[in-house]
Amino acid sequence: MAQKKKPSTQPKAVVNRRAKFDYALDDEIVAGLVLTGQEVRAARDGHIQLKGSFVSLKNDELWLNNASFSLKLNERGKVGARTIDTSPRKLLASRKQIDSFKARKQQGMTIVPIKLLTTGRFIKLVIALGKGKKTYDKRETIKRRDQDRDTKRSLKNI
């Protein structure tokens, strides 16, 4: 009799929830990442923080900045020791996508990482163009979210 596989508890995607609150998002693309082995392991285990990270353009290339990768240290005697690495990582996208993002960035848009996908063989990053929200826009978002929650709650009780 064959043994059953244990269901994996790995997260399917690491989501930057703050991005939708801080930015009015527009076009999205899926880009690959250039990672080392330790960084891939951290991504598959869900030890990544995208909050506060951003994408910049340098020499017609996209770079992910300020994303926190919690890397496992392979030192003897230290069980579960980790270090946080926030160095820039290169993103892999087509020339056409990079040029369109470059043109929109010059119009005042920001490139924001939304989620990191770890399903399948490759690790991908979903990035989007966003325009920063003002404080009153954020208050409006909170108010709308609360109203939606109240209406769903009242419809559920009927």
DSSP file (Angstrom, degrees, kcal/mol; ACC not computed):
  #  RESIDUE AA STRUCTURE BP1 BP2  ACC     N-H-->O    O-->H-N    N-H-->O    O-->H-N    TCO  KAPPA ALPHA  PHI   PSI    X-CA   Y-CA   Z-CA
    1    1 A M              0   0    0      0, 0.0     2,-0.1     0, 0.0     0, 0.0   0.000 360.0 360.0 360.0 132.4    0.0    0.0    0.0
    2    2 A A        -     0   0    0      1,-0.1     2,-0.2     0, 0.0     0, 0.0  -0.453 360.0-115.0 -76.4 144.7    1.4    3.4   -1.0
    3    3 A Q        -     0   0    0     -2,-0.1     2,-0.3     1,-0.1    -1,-0.1  -0.535  28.5-119.3 -78.6 145.5    1.9    6.0    1.7
    4    4 A K        -     0   0    0     -2,-0.2     2,-0.2     1,-0.1    -1,-0.1  -0.608  25.9-117.0 -83.4 143.7   -0.2    9.2    1.5
    5    5 A K        -     0   0    0     -2,-0.3    -1,-0.1     1,-0.1     3,-0.0  -0.559  26.8-117.9 -76.8 143.0    1.6   12.5    1.1
    6    6 A K        -     0   0    0     -2,-0.2     2,-0.2     1,-0.1    -1,-0.1  -0.608  35.3-106.1 -75.3 140.0    1.2   15.0    3.9
    7    7 A P        -     0   0    0      0, 0.0     2,-0.2     0, 0.0    -1,-0.1  -0.501  38.5-118.4 -67.5 133.4   -0.5   18.1    2.8
    8    8 A S        -     0   0    0     -2,-0.2    -3,-0.0     1,-0.1     0, 0.0  -0.479  15.8-157.5 -75.8 142.4    2.0   20.9    2.6
    9    9 A T        +     0   0    0     -2,-0.2    -1,-0.1     2,-0.1     3,-0.0   0.162  50.4 128.2-102.8  16.4    1.5   23.9    4.8
   10   10 A Q        -     0   0    0      1,-0.1    35,-0.1     2,-0.0     2,-0.1  -0.502  66.3-110.3 -73.1 140.7    3.6   26.2    2.6
   11   11 A P        -     0   0    0      0, 0.0     3,-0.1     0, 0.0    35,-0.1  -0.449  14.7-143.9 -69.9 144.3    1.9   29.4    1.6
   12   12 A K  S    S+     0   0    0      1,-0.3   106,-2.1    -2,-0.1   107,-0.6   0.809  81.3   5.4 -76.7 -30.7    0.9   29.7   -2.0
   13   13 A A  E     -A  117   0A   0    104,-0.2     2,-0.6   105,-0.1    -1,-0.3  -0.992  62.2-134.1-154.0 145.0    1.7   33.4   -2.2
   14   14 A V  E     -A  116   0A   0    102,-2.2   102,-2.6    -2,-0.3     2,-0.4  -0.920  34.5-154.9 -99.4 118.5    3.2   36.1    0.0
   15   15 A V  E     -A  115   0A   0     -2,-0.6     2,-1.1   100,-0.2   100,-0.2  -0.775  18.0-144.0-104.8 137.9    0.8   39.1   -0.3
   16   16 A N    >>  +     0   0    0     98,-3.5     3,-0.9    -2,-0.4     4,-0.6  -0.789  24.6 175.8 -94.2  89.1    1.7   42.8    0.2
   17   17 A R  H 3> S+     0   0    0     -2,-1.1     4,-0.7     1,-0.2     3,-0.3   0.764  72.9  63.4 -69.7 -25.0   -1.6   43.9    1.8
   18   18 A R  H 3> S+     0   0    0      1,-0.2     4,-2.5     2,-0.2    -1,-0.2   0.771  89.8  68.9 -70.6 -25.7   -0.3   47.4    2.5
   19   19 A A  H <> S+     0   0    0     -3,-0.9     4,-1.9     1,-0.2    -1,-0.2   0.902  98.0  48.7 -62.9 -42.6    0.1   48.1   -1.3
   20   20 A K  H  < S+     0   0    0     -4,-0.6    -1,-0.2    -3,-0.3    -2,-0.2   0.774 114.7  47.0 -70.0 -24.3   -3.6   48.1   -2.0
   21   21 A F  H  < S+     0   0    0     -4,-0.7    -2,-0.2    -3,-0.2    -1,-0.2   0.872 118.3  38.4 -81.8 -38.9   -4.2   50.5    0.9
   22   22 A D  H  < S+     0   0    0     -4,-2.5   111,-2.6   110,-0.1     2,-0.3   0.683 118.1  43.5 -87.3 -19.2   -1.4   52.9    0.1
   23   23 A Y  E  <  -B  132   0A   0     -4,-1.9     2,-0.9   109,-0.2   109,-0.2  -0.943  69.9-130.1-131.6 147.6   -1.7   53.0   -3.7
   24   24 A A  E     -B  131   0A   0    107,-2.8   107,-1.8    -2,-0.3     2,-0.1  -0.877  44.7-143.6 -89.6 107.0   -4.4   53.1   -6.4
   25   25 A L  E     +B  130   0A   0     -2,-0.9   105,-0.2   105,-0.2     3,-0.1  -0.410  30.0 164.2 -84.4 149.8   -3.2   50.2   -8.5
   26   26 A D  E     +     0   0A   0    103,-2.9    -1,-0.1     1,-0.4     2,-0.1   0.248  51.8  18.0-126.5-112.8   -3.4   50.0  -12.3
   27   27 A D  E     -     0   0A   0    101,-0.1   102,-2.2     1,-0.0    -1,-0.4  -0.402  63.4-158.9 -73.6 142.9   -1.5   47.7  -14.7
   28   28 A E  E     +B  128   0A   0    100,-0.2     2,-0.3    -2,-0.1   100,-0.2  -0.923  11.4 179.4-121.0 146.9    0.0   44.4  -13.4
   29   29 A I  E     -B  127   0A   0     98,-2.6    98,-2.5    -2,-0.4     2,-0.5  -0.963  25.7-128.3-136.7 160.1    2.7   42.2  -14.8
   30   30 A V  E     -B  126   0A   0     -2,-0.3     2,-0.3    96,-0.2    96,-0.2  -0.947  31.9-177.6-109.0 122.7    4.3   38.9  -13.5
   31   31 A A  E     -B  125   0A   0     94,-3.0    94,-3.5    -2,-0.5    62,-0.2  -0.887  22.1-122.8-121.6 150.1    8.1   39.0  -13.4
   32   32 A G  E     -BC 124  92A   0     60,-2.3    60,-2.7    -2,-0.3     2,-0.4  -0.381  23.9-134.4 -82.1 168.0   10.7   36.4  -12.5
   33   33 A L  E     - C   0  91A   0     90,-0.9     2,-0.8    58,-0.2    90,-0.2  -0.950   7.3-133.2-125.2 144.9   13.3   36.9   -9.7
   34   34 A V        +     0   0    0     56,-2.0     2,-0.3    -2,-0.4    56,-0.3  -0.885  45.4 163.6 -95.4 110.6   17.0   36.2   -9.7
   35   35 A L        -     0   0    0     -2,-0.8     2,-0.1    54,-0.1    -2,-0.0  -0.885  34.9-127.5-129.7 156.5   17.5   34.4   -6.3
   36   36 A T     >  -     0   0    0     -2,-0.3     4,-2.0     1,-0.1     5,-0.2  -0.399  42.0 -95.6 -89.5 176.6   20.1   32.2   -4.6
   37   37 A G  H  > S+     0   0    0      1,-0.2     4,-2.1     2,-0.2     5,-0.1   0.892 124.2  49.4 -62.5 -42.4   19.3   28.8   -3.1
   38   38 A Q  H  > S+     0   0    0      1,-0.2     4,-2.1     2,-0.2    34,-0.2   0.879 110.7  50.8 -65.5 -37.5   18.8   30.2    0.4
   39   39 A E  H  > S+     0   0    0      2,-0.2     4,-2.1     1,-0.2    -1,-0.2   0.867 108.4  52.1 -68.5 -36.1   16.5   32.9   -0.9
   40   40 A V  H  X S+     0   0    0     -4,-2.0     4,-2.6     2,-0.2    -2,-0.2   0.917 109.4  49.8 -64.5 -43.2   14.4   30.3   -2.7
   41   41 A R  H  X S+     0   0    0     -4,-2.1     4,-1.8     1,-0.2    -2,-0.2   0.906 110.5  49.9 -62.4 -41.9   14.1   28.2    0.4
   42   42 A A  H  X>S+     0   0    0     -4,-2.1     5,-2.8     1,-0.2     4,-0.6   0.887 111.7  49.3 -63.6 -38.4   12.9   31.3    2.4
   43   43 A A  H ><5S+     0   0    0     -4,-2.1     3,-0.8     3,-0.2    -2,-0.2   0.921 110.6  48.5 -67.1 -44.2   10.4   32.1   -0.3
   44   44 A R  H 3<5S+     0   0    0     -4,-2.6    -1,-0.2     1,-0.2    -2,-0.2   0.821 112.9  48.6 -66.9 -30.3    9.0   28.6   -0.4
   45   45 A D  H 3<5S-     0   0    0     -4,-1.8    -1,-0.2    -5,-0.2    -2,-0.2   0.569 115.7-115.9 -84.3  -9.2    8.7   28.6    3.4
   46   46 A G  T <<5 +     0   0    0     -3,-0.8     2,-1.0    -4,-0.6    -3,-0.2   0.709  68.8 140.7  83.7  20.8    7.0   32.0    3.4
   47   47 A H      < +     0   0    0     -5,-2.8    23,-2.5    -6,-0.2     2,-0.4  -0.384  38.7 107.9 -93.7  56.0    9.8   33.9    5.3
   48   48 A I  E     -H   69   0B   0     -2,-1.0     2,-0.5    21,-0.2    21,-0.2  -0.986  51.3-158.7-133.5 142.3    9.5   37.0    3.1
   49   49 A Q  E     +H   68   0B   0     19,-2.2    19,-2.2    -2,-0.4   -33,-0.1  -0.983  11.5 176.5-122.4 118.9    8.1   40.5    4.0
   50   50 A L    >   +     0   0    0     -2,-0.5     3,-2.1   -35,-0.2     2,-0.2   0.484  42.6 120.6 -97.5  -5.2    7.1   42.7    1.1
   51   51 A K  T 3  S+     0   0    0      1,-0.3    17,-0.1   -36,-0.1     3,-0.1  -0.419  84.6  10.6 -63.5 126.0    5.8   45.6    3.2
   52   52 A G  T 3  S+     0   0    0      1,-0.3    -1,-0.3    -2,-0.2     2,-0.2   0.464  99.1 129.9  85.3   1.8    7.7   48.7    2.4
   53   53 A S    <   -     0   0    0     -3,-2.1    -1,-0.3    60,-0.1     2,-0.3  -0.525  32.0-179.8 -88.6 159.0    9.4   47.3   -0.6
   54   54 A F  E     -D   65   0A   0     11,-1.8    11,-3.1    -2,-0.2     2,-0.4  -0.950  25.4-118.7-150.2 165.8    9.4   49.0   -4.0
   55   55 A V  E     -DE  64 111A   0     56,-2.1    56,-0.5    -2,-0.3     2,-0.3  -0.932  28.9-171.4-113.6 133.0   10.7   48.4   -7.6
   56   56 A S  E     -D   63   0A   0      7,-2.5     7,-2.5    -2,-0.4     2,-0.5  -0.830  21.0-126.1-121.0 161.8   13.2   50.8   -9.2
   57   57 A L  E     +D   62   0A   0     -2,-0.3     2,-0.4     5,-0.2     5,-0.2  -0.938  31.6 167.7-108.8 119.9   14.6   51.1  -12.7
   58   58 A K  E >  S-D   61   0A   0      3,-2.3     3,-0.9    -2,-0.5    -2,-0.0  -0.991  72.1 -13.3-132.9 125.7   18.4   51.1  -13.1
   59   59 A N  T 3  S-     0   0    0     -2,-0.4    -1,-0.1     1,-0.3     3,-0.1   0.888 127.3 -55.9  52.6  45.2   20.1   50.8  -16.4
   60   60 A D  T 3  S+     0   0    0      1,-0.2     2,-0.3    38,-0.1    -1,-0.3   0.818 116.8 112.8  57.0  34.6   16.8   49.7  -18.1
   61   61 A E  E <   -D   58   0A   0     -3,-0.9    -3,-2.3    37,-0.1     2,-0.4  -0.968  67.0-122.9-131.4 149.4   16.4   46.8  -15.6
   62   62 A L  E     -DF  57  91A   0     29,-0.5    29,-2.8    -2,-0.3     2,-0.4  -0.782  28.0-171.2 -93.1 135.1   13.9   46.3  -12.8
   63   63 A W  E     -DF  56  90A   0     -7,-2.5    -7,-2.5    -2,-0.4     2,-0.6  -0.992  19.3-138.4-129.6 133.3   15.2   45.8   -9.3
   64   64 A L  E     -DF  55  89A   0     25,-3.5    25,-2.1    -2,-0.4     2,-0.3  -0.813  29.2-168.5 -89.1 119.8   13.3   44.8   -6.2
   65   65 A N  E     +D   54   0A   0    -11,-3.1   -11,-1.8    -2,-0.6    22,-0.1  -0.843  55.5   9.0-113.1 147.0   14.4   46.9   -3.2
   66   66 A N  S    S+     0   0    0     20,-0.9     2,-0.5    -2,-0.3    -1,-0.2   0.641  75.7 145.8  67.8  19.8   13.8   46.6    0.5
   67   67 A A        -     0   0    0     20,-0.2     2,-0.7    -3,-0.2    -1,-0.2  -0.780  46.3-132.2 -86.4 131.0   12.1   43.2    0.5
   68   68 A S  E     -H   49   0B   0    -19,-2.2   -19,-2.2    -2,-0.5     2,-0.6  -0.754  22.1-173.2 -92.1 115.5   13.1   41.3    3.6
   69   69 A F  E     -HI  48  85B   0     16,-2.4    16,-2.7    -2,-0.7     2,-1.1  -0.942  16.2-147.6-104.9 121.5   14.2   37.7    3.1
   70   70 A S  E     - I   0  84B   0    -23,-2.5     2,-0.3    -2,-0.6    14,-0.2  -0.776  23.5-162.1 -91.3  98.3   14.7   35.8    6.4
   71   71 A L  E     - I   0  83B   0     12,-2.7    12,-2.6    -2,-1.1     2,-0.3  -0.612  15.8-122.5 -89.9 139.9   17.6   33.5    5.5
   72   72 A K  E     - I   0  82B   0     -2,-0.3     2,-0.4   -34,-0.2    10,-0.2  -0.622  22.0-136.4 -78.7 132.9   18.4   30.3    7.5
   73   73 A L        -     0   0    0      8,-3.0     2,-0.7    -2,-0.3     8,-0.3  -0.777   4.2-150.7 -89.8 133.3   22.0   30.2    8.8
   74   74 A N        +     0   0    0     -2,-0.4     2,-0.4     6,-0.1     5,-0.1  -0.405  46.1 138.1-100.2  56.0   23.7   26.9    8.4
   75   75 A E    >   -     0   0    0     -2,-0.7     3,-1.1     3,-0.3     6,-0.2  -0.798  56.8-110.7-102.4 144.2   26.0   27.1   11.4
   76   76 A R  T 3  S+     0   0    0     -2,-0.4     3,-0.1     1,-0.2    -2,-0.0  -0.459  98.9  18.8 -71.6 140.8   26.6   24.3   13.8
   77   77 A G  T 3  S+     0   0    0     -2,-0.2     2,-0.7     1,-0.1    -1,-0.2   0.294 100.4  97.8  86.9 -11.2   25.2   24.5   17.2
   78   78 A K    X   -     0   0    0     -3,-1.1     3,-0.8     3,-0.1     2,-0.5  -0.879  59.2-161.4-114.9 100.1   22.6   27.2   16.3
   79   79 A V  T 3  S-     0   0    0     -2,-0.7    -5,-0.1     1,-0.2    -3,-0.0  -0.672  73.8  -2.7 -84.5 127.0   19.2   25.7   15.7
   80   80 A G  T 3  S+     0   0    0     -2,-0.5    -1,-0.2     1,-0.2     2,-0.2   0.685  85.6 163.8  71.5  18.6   16.8   27.8   13.7
   81   81 A A    <   -     0   0    0     -3,-0.8    -8,-3.0    -8,-0.3     2,-0.3  -0.514  12.7-177.3 -72.9 135.9   19.1   30.8   13.5
   82   82 A R  E     -I   72   0B   0    -10,-0.2     2,-0.3    -2,-0.2   -10,-0.2  -0.935  17.6-158.6-133.7 155.0   18.1   33.3   10.8
   83   83 A T  E     -I   71   0B   0    -12,-2.6   -12,-2.7    -2,-0.3     2,-0.5  -0.963  21.2-125.3-130.2 150.8   19.4   36.5    9.3
   84   84 A I  E     -I   70   0B   0     -2,-0.3     2,-0.5   -14,-0.2   -14,-0.2  -0.848  22.5-168.8-102.6 128.3   17.4   39.2    7.5
   85   85 A D  E     +I   69   0B   0    -16,-2.7   -16,-2.4    -2,-0.5    -2,-0.0  -0.968  16.3 169.7-118.8 124.2   18.6   40.3    4.0
   86   86 A T        +     0   0    0     -2,-0.5   -20,-0.9   -18,-0.2   -19,-0.2   0.047  29.6 139.1-119.0  24.2   17.2   43.3    2.3
   87   87 A S        -     0   0    0      1,-0.1   -20,-0.2   -22,-0.1    -2,-0.1  -0.310  62.3 -90.4 -69.4 155.1   19.6   43.6   -0.6
   88   88 A P        -     0   0    0      0, 0.0     2,-0.4     0, 0.0   -23,-0.2  -0.361  40.6-157.5 -67.9 144.6   18.3   44.5   -4.1
   89   89 A R  E     - F   0  64A   0    -25,-2.1   -25,-3.5    -3,-0.1     2,-0.2  -0.971  17.3-117.2-126.0 139.3   17.2   41.7   -6.4
   90   90 A K  E     - F   0  63A   0     -2,-0.4   -56,-2.0   -56,-0.3     2,-0.4  -0.507  23.6-145.1 -77.6 139.3   17.0   41.8  -10.2
   91   91 A L  E     -CF  33  62A   0    -29,-2.8     2,-0.7    -2,-0.2   -29,-0.5  -0.824   8.0-137.3-103.4 144.8   13.6   41.2  -11.8
   92   92 A L  E     +C   32   0A   0    -60,-2.7   -60,-2.3    -2,-0.4     2,-0.3  -0.896  40.8 143.0-106.4 112.3   13.2   39.3  -15.1
   93   93 A A        -     0   0    0     -2,-0.7   -62,-0.1   -62,-0.2   -31,-0.1  -0.936  51.6 -90.0-141.8 163.2   10.7   40.9  -17.5
   94   94 A S     >  -     0   0    0     -2,-0.3     4,-2.3     1,-0.1     5,-0.2  -0.354  35.4-115.7 -74.4 157.8   10.5   41.4  -21.2
   95   95 A R  H  > S+     0   0    0      1,-0.2     4,-2.5     2,-0.2     5,-0.2   0.870 116.1  55.5 -60.2 -38.6   11.9   44.5  -22.8
   96   96 A K  H  > S+     0   0    0      1,-0.2     4,-2.0     2,-0.2    -1,-0.2   0.907 109.3  46.3 -62.4 -43.3    8.4   45.6  -23.9
   97   97 A Q  H  > S+     0   0    0      2,-0.2     4,-2.2     1,-0.2    -2,-0.2   0.903 112.5  50.0 -66.1 -41.8    7.1   45.4  -20.4
   98   98 A I  H  X S+     0   0    0     -4,-2.3     4,-2.3     1,-0.2    -2,-0.2   0.913 110.6  49.7 -64.8 -42.3   10.1   47.3  -19.0
   99   99 A D  H  X S+     0   0    0     -4,-2.5     4,-2.1     2,-0.2    -1,-0.2   0.887 110.7  49.2 -64.8 -39.3    9.7   50.1  -21.6
  100  100 A S  H  X S+     0   0    0     -4,-2.0     4,-1.9     2,-0.2    -1,-0.2   0.903 112.9  47.3 -67.5 -39.0    6.0   50.5  -20.9
  101  101 A F  H  X S+     0   0    0     -4,-2.2     4,-2.2     2,-0.2    -2,-0.2   0.876 110.2  53.5 -67.2 -36.3    6.7   50.7  -17.1
  102  102 A K  H  X S+     0   0    0     -4,-2.3     4,-1.5     2,-0.2    -2,-0.2   0.907 109.0  48.4 -64.5 -41.8    9.5   53.2  -17.7
  103  103 A A  H  < S+     0   0    0     -4,-2.1     4,-0.5     1,-0.2    -1,-0.2   0.900 114.1  45.7 -65.5 -40.8    7.2   55.4  -19.7
  104  104 A R  H ><>S+     0   0    0     -4,-1.9     5,-1.4     1,-0.2     3,-0.7   0.829 107.6  57.8 -72.6 -31.1    4.5   55.3  -17.1
  105  105 A K  H ><5S+     0   0    0     -4,-2.2     3,-1.5     1,-0.2    -1,-0.2   0.850 100.4  57.5 -66.7 -33.4    7.0   55.9  -14.2
  106  106 A Q  T 3<5S+     0   0    0     -4,-1.5    -1,-0.2     1,-0.3    -2,-0.2   0.695  98.5  61.7 -69.9 -17.2    8.0   59.1  -15.9
  107  107 A Q  T < 5S-     0   0    0     -3,-0.7    -1,-0.3    -4,-0.5    -2,-0.2   0.406 131.5 -90.3 -86.9   1.7    4.4   60.3  -15.6
  108  108 A G  T < 5S+     0   0    0     -3,-1.5    -3,-0.2     1,-0.3     2,-0.2   0.556  81.9 136.2 105.1  10.1    4.6   60.0  -11.8
  109  109 A M      < -     0   0    0     -5,-1.4     2,-0.4    -8,-0.1    -1,-0.3  -0.501  43.7-137.8 -86.8 160.2    3.5   56.4  -11.2
  110  110 A T  E     - G   0 130A   0     20,-3.0    20,-3.0    -2,-0.2     2,-0.6  -0.908  10.4-130.8-116.1 145.0    5.2   54.1   -8.7
  111  111 A I  E     -EG  55 129A   0    -56,-0.5   -56,-2.1    -2,-0.4    18,-0.2  -0.876  32.5-176.4 -98.8 120.3    6.0   50.4   -9.3
  112  112 A V  E     - G   0 128A   0     16,-3.1    16,-2.6    -2,-0.6     2,-0.4  -0.945  26.2-126.4-122.7 133.2    4.8   48.4   -6.4
  113  113 A P  E     + G   0 127A   0      0, 0.0    14,-0.3     0, 0.0   -94,-0.1  -0.640  26.5 178.8 -75.2 133.3    5.2   44.6   -5.6
  114  114 A I  E     -     0   0A   0     12,-3.4   -98,-3.5     1,-0.4     2,-0.3   0.854  57.9  -9.5-101.6 -51.2    1.8   43.1   -4.9
  115  115 A K  E     -AG  15 126A   0     11,-1.1    11,-3.2  -100,-0.2     2,-0.5  -0.997  51.2-133.5-152.0 154.9    2.5   39.4   -4.3
  116  116 A L  E     -AG  14 125A   0   -102,-2.6  -102,-2.2    -2,-0.3     2,-0.5  -0.950  24.2-150.3-110.0 118.8    5.1   36.7   -4.5
  117  117 A L  E     +AG  13 124A   0      7,-2.8     7,-2.0    -2,-0.5  -104,-0.2  -0.785  22.2 170.5 -95.4 127.1    3.9   33.5   -6.2
  118  118 A T        +     0   0    0   -106,-2.1  -105,-0.1    -2,-0.5     2,-0.1   0.298  40.4 112.3-118.5   7.6    5.7   30.3   -5.1
  119  119 A T  S    S+     0   0    0   -107,-0.6     3,-0.2     5,-0.1     5,-0.1  -0.483  72.7  12.7 -74.4 153.2    3.4   27.7   -6.7
  120  120 A G  S    S-     0   0    0      1,-0.2     0, 0.0    -2,-0.1     0, 0.0  -0.260 111.6 -50.1  78.5-167.1    5.1   25.7   -9.5
  121  121 A R  S    S+     0   0    0      2,-0.0     2,-0.2    -2,-0.0    -1,-0.2   0.861 115.4  52.6 -79.7 -38.1    8.7   25.5  -10.4
  122  122 A F  S    S-     0   0    0     -3,-0.2     2,-0.6   -90,-0.0   -90,-0.0  -0.665  76.1-126.8-104.0 156.0    9.6   29.2  -10.6
  123  123 A I        -     0   0    0     -2,-0.2   -90,-0.9   -90,-0.2     2,-0.3  -0.898  33.7-173.2-101.5 123.5    9.2   32.0   -8.1
  124  124 A K  E     -BG  32 117A   0     -7,-2.0    -7,-2.8    -2,-0.6     2,-0.5  -0.818  16.6-146.1-119.1 155.0    7.4   35.0   -9.6
  125  125 A L  E     -BG  31 116A   0    -94,-3.5   -94,-3.0    -2,-0.3     2,-0.6  -0.985   9.8-145.2-122.5 127.2    6.6   38.5   -8.4
  126  126 A V  E     -BG  30 115A   0    -11,-3.2   -12,-3.4    -2,-0.5   -11,-1.1  -0.827  25.6-178.0 -90.8 120.3    3.4   40.3   -9.4
  127  127 A I  E     -BG  29 113A   0    -98,-2.5   -98,-2.6    -2,-0.6     2,-0.3  -0.888   3.8-172.3-119.8 152.4    4.2   44.0   -9.7
  128  128 A A  E     -BG  28 112A   0    -16,-2.6   -16,-3.1    -2,-0.3     2,-0.4  -0.960  27.9-111.4-141.0 155.7    1.8   46.8  -10.5
  129  129 A L  E     - G   0 111A   0   -102,-2.2  -103,-2.9    -2,-0.3     2,-0.3  -0.725  43.4-179.0 -83.7 137.8    1.8   50.5  -11.3
  130  130 A G  E     -BG  25 110A   0    -20,-3.0   -20,-3.0    -2,-0.4     2,-0.5  -0.988  28.0-143.7-141.7 150.2    0.3   52.6   -8.6
  131  131 A K  E     -B   24   0A   0   -107,-1.8  -107,-2.8    -2,-0.3   -22,-0.1  -0.958  39.5-109.6-109.5 128.4   -0.5   56.2   -7.8
  132  132 A G  E     -B   23   0A   0     -2,-0.5  -109,-0.2  -109,-0.2     2,-0.2  -0.300  30.9-130.2 -62.1 135.7    0.0   57.1   -4.1
  133  133 A K        -     0   0    0   -111,-2.6     2,-0.1     1,-0.1    -1,-0.1  -0.567  15.1-127.0 -84.7 149.2   -3.2   57.8   -2.2
  134  134 A K     >  -     0   0    0     -2,-0.2     4,-1.8     1,-0.1     3,-0.3  -0.406  32.3-100.5 -83.6 169.7   -3.7   60.9   -0.1
  135  135 A T  H  > S+     0   0    0      1,-0.2     4,-2.1     2,-0.2     5,-0.2   0.881 123.1  52.5 -62.1 -39.8   -4.8   60.6    3.6
  136  136 A Y  H  > S+     0   0    0      1,-0.2     4,-1.8     2,-0.2    -1,-0.2   0.824 106.8  53.9 -69.5 -28.8   -8.4   61.5    2.8
  137  137 A D  H  > S+     0   0    0     -3,-0.3     4,-2.0     2,-0.2    -1,-0.2   0.890 108.1  50.2 -67.7 -38.5   -8.4   58.7    0.1
  138  138 A K  H  X S+     0   0    0     -4,-1.8     4,-2.2     2,-0.2    -2,-0.2   0.895 109.1  50.9 -66.3 -39.5   -7.3   56.2    2.7
  139  139 A R  H  X S+     0   0    0     -4,-2.1     4,-2.4     1,-0.2    -1,-0.2   0.891 109.2  51.7 -63.9 -38.2  -10.0   57.3    5.1
  140  140 A E  H  X S+     0   0    0     -4,-1.8     4,-2.4     2,-0.2    -2,-0.2   0.885 108.1  51.9 -64.2 -39.0  -12.5   56.9    2.4
  141  141 A T  H  X S+     0   0    0     -4,-2.0     4,-2.3     2,-0.2    -2,-0.2   0.917 110.5  47.7 -63.3 -43.9  -11.2   53.3    1.8
  142  142 A I  H  X S+     0   0    0     -4,-2.2     4,-2.2     2,-0.2    -2,-0.2   0.912 112.2  49.7 -63.0 -43.1  -11.6   52.5    5.5
  143  143 A K  H  X S+     0   0    0     -4,-2.4     4,-2.1     1,-0.2    -2,-0.2   0.905 111.9  47.6 -63.2 -42.6  -15.1   53.9    5.5
  144  144 A R  H  X S+     0   0    0     -4,-2.4     4,-2.4     2,-0.2    -1,-0.2   0.888 111.1  51.4 -66.0 -40.1  -16.2   51.9    2.4
  145  145 A R  H  X S+     0   0    0     -4,-2.3     4,-2.1     2,-0.2    -2,-0.2   0.902 110.6  48.5 -63.9 -41.6  -14.7   48.7    3.8
  146  146 A D  H  X S+     0   0    0     -4,-2.2     4,-2.2     2,-0.2    -2,-0.2   0.895 111.2  50.1 -66.0 -39.9  -16.6   49.2    7.1
  147  147 A Q  H  X S+     0   0    0     -4,-2.1     4,-2.4     2,-0.2    -2,-0.2   0.913 110.5  49.6 -64.7 -42.2  -19.8   49.8    5.3
  148  148 A D  H  X S+     0   0    0     -4,-2.4     4,-2.4     1,-0.2    -2,-0.2   0.906 110.7  50.4 -62.4 -41.6  -19.4   46.7    3.1
  149  149 A R  H  X S+     0   0    0     -4,-2.1     4,-2.1     1,-0.2    -1,-0.2   0.909 111.0  48.8 -62.9 -42.5  -18.7   44.6    6.2
  150  150 A D  H  X S+     0   0    0     -4,-2.2     4,-2.4     2,-0.2    -2,-0.2   0.897 111.3  49.1 -66.2 -40.3  -21.8   46.0    8.0
  151  151 A T  H  X S+     0   0    0     -4,-2.4     4,-2.4     2,-0.2     5,-0.2   0.913 111.5  49.0 -67.6 -40.8  -24.1   45.3    5.0
  152  152 A K  H  X S+     0   0    0     -4,-2.4     4,-1.8     1,-0.2    -1,-0.2   0.897 111.8  50.1 -62.5 -39.2  -22.7   41.7    4.6
  153  153 A R  H  X S+     0   0    0     -4,-2.1     4,-1.4     2,-0.2    -2,-0.2   0.902 111.9  46.9 -65.6 -41.8  -23.3   41.2    8.3
  154  154 A S  H  X S+     0   0    0     -4,-2.4     4,-0.6     1,-0.2    -2,-0.2   0.876 112.4  49.8 -70.0 -36.0  -26.9   42.5    8.1
  155  155 A L  H  < S+     0   0    0     -4,-2.4     3,-0.4     1,-0.2    -1,-0.2   0.834 108.4  54.1 -69.1 -31.6  -27.7   40.4    5.0
  156  156 A K  H  < S+     0   0    0     -4,-1.8    -1,-0.2     1,-0.2    -2,-0.2   0.855 106.2  52.0 -69.1 -35.0  -26.3   37.3    6.7
  157  157 A N  H  <        0   0    0     -4,-1.4    -1,-0.2     1,-0.2    -2,-0.2   0.615 360.0 360.0 -78.6 -12.8  -28.6   37.8    9.7
  158  158 A I     <        0   0    0     -4,-0.6    -1,-0.2    -3,-0.4    -2,-0.1   0.491 360.0 360.0 -75.8 360.0  -31.8   38.1    7.6
